[in-house]
């Protein structure tokens, strides 16, 4: 069984560049979540989708961040322009719809903005 | 807003002992609470879920309790093993729509 797949695993880029993170959820899951994890703030929800529709993006830090889910098997999180404070590990998770469903996480993208 | 507190210091115990991790929250009591395990360089992995009307839940060597009066959940690992060493995160629902708030986690180190 393939789990949640994220790419790239590591990304190092210079400030001001556009960064695109990718996620393939588990087949059959119709909820998808993007999180950011840092030592200071822990794991924070950025945005989540249900049936490809964004439900809550209140965690997105600012307009530089955007996320899309064009179909049930693919999502992107884009940062443009990137800043050093965006450096973190970004996780994608998916689950079945419904309250209390466990979330299945990918292994994250470690992003470093120089 | 909901605030979650987990011990920020690492918990060191000896193999075979029971590890007990604490998750405290403020404000309203969630409808359910989940516990996850995270290993270095990996994403969190779901372990257990407990609902507000459940006092206790067990799965193999794991046990979770939920006390809505104390606003606290305890996570126990009995007969701990070095392979149990990891960071453990609690997560609370935000009143529906699958939105979870995670604690910062407690690192558990089990020595042989």
Interface residues (C-beta under 8 A of the other chain):
Chain A: X4 X31 X33 X35 X42 X43 X44 X45 X48 X50 X55 X56 X91 X93 X95 X97 X98 X99 X100 X101 X102 X103 X104 X105 X106 X107 X108
Chain B: X31 X32 X34 X41 X42 X43 X44 X45 X46 X49 X51 X89 X93 X96 X97 X98 X99 X100 X101 X102 X103 X104 X105
